[in-house]
Amino acid sequence: MDKFEEHKDWSFEVVMIRGRKSKIGEPYSALCNITIVNGEPSVEGLLSTEEGGITIRDIKTIKEFIGNMGFSKVNYCRRKPTGKEIGAYNIT
């Protein structure tokens, strides 16, 4: 997936992606927003309606997708019962 595209007099940059846990066109059970700021992707708004919430498999899938876009690191921010957690994952 290219992050930049030119079309006629315009240039476009992919800076926001919405991920849905589902097949295309079917109802989804989880979602996330990925924004790219200053060349670094950040995962925000991880939400799930599933009983177990967001799983390790979900996180691995999101990291793999971001890695396939050419990034080597992804930032995240999530809320836990103990407070806000901010961090980064290296993609290998």
C-alpha positions in Angstrom: 0.0 0.0 0.0 1.5 3.3 -1.0 1.3 6.2 1.5 1.4 8.8 -1.2 -0.4 9.2 -4.5 -0.6 11.9 -7.1 -3.7 12.4 -9.1 -3.9 15.3 -11.6 -3.2 18.6 -9.6 -3.5 16.9 -6.2 -1.3 14.8 -4.0 -2.8 12.5 -1.4 -1.2 11.1 1.7 -2.7 8.2 3.8 -2.7 9.5 7.4 -5.7 7.8 8.9 -6.9 4.2 8.7 -9.9 2.5 10.4 -9.5 -1.2 11.0 -12.5 -3.4 11.6 -12.5 -7.0 12.8 -14.7 -8.6 10.2 -14.9 -9.6 6.6 -15.6 -6.7 4.3 -19.3 -5.7 4.4 -20.1 -7.8 7.5 -20.8 -6.6 11.0 -17.6 -6.0 13.0 -16.8 -7.0 16.6 -13.8 -4.7 17.1 -12.2 -1.6 15.6 -9.2 0.6 15.8 -8.0 3.9 14.3 -4.5 4.2 13.1 -3.1 7.7 12.5 0.2 8.6 11.0 1.8 11.8 12.4 5.3 12.9 11.4 5.9 9.5 9.8 5.0 7.4 12.9 1.8 5.3 13.2 -0.3 5.4 16.4 -3.1 3.0 17.2 -6.0 4.7 19.0 -9.5 3.8 20.0 -9.1 0.1 20.3 -12.7 -1.1 21.1 -14.2 -4.6 21.2 -17.7 -6.0 21.8 -16.2 -9.5 22.4 -16.2 -10.9 25.9 -12.4 -11.2 26.0 -11.8 -7.7 24.6 -8.8 -7.1 22.3 -6.7 -10.2 22.2 -3.0 -10.8 21.7 -3.9 -12.2 18.2 -5.7 -8.9 17.4 -2.6 -6.9 18.4 -0.3 -9.1 16.3 -2.6 -8.7 13.3 -2.6 -4.9 13.7 1.2 -4.8 14.1 1.6 -7.1 11.0 -0.6 -4.7 8.9 1.4 -1.7 10.0 4.7 -3.5 9.2 3.4 -4.4 5.8 3.0 -0.6 5.2 6.7 -0.2 5.7 6.8 0.9 9.4 9.2 -0.6 12.0 7.4 0.8 15.1 3.9 1.6 16.2 2.8 3.8 19.2 -0.2 3.1 21.3 -2.2 4.5 24.1 -4.8 2.5 26.0 -6.8 2.9 29.2 -6.6 0.2 31.8 -8.4 0.0 35.2 -5.1 1.0 36.8 -4.7 4.1 34.5 -3.5 5.2 31.1 -0.7 3.3 29.4 1.4 4.8 26.7 4.0 2.8 24.8 5.4 1.6 21.6 5.8 -1.8 19.9 8.8 -2.6 17.6 7.7 -4.5 14.5 10.1 -7.3 13.6 
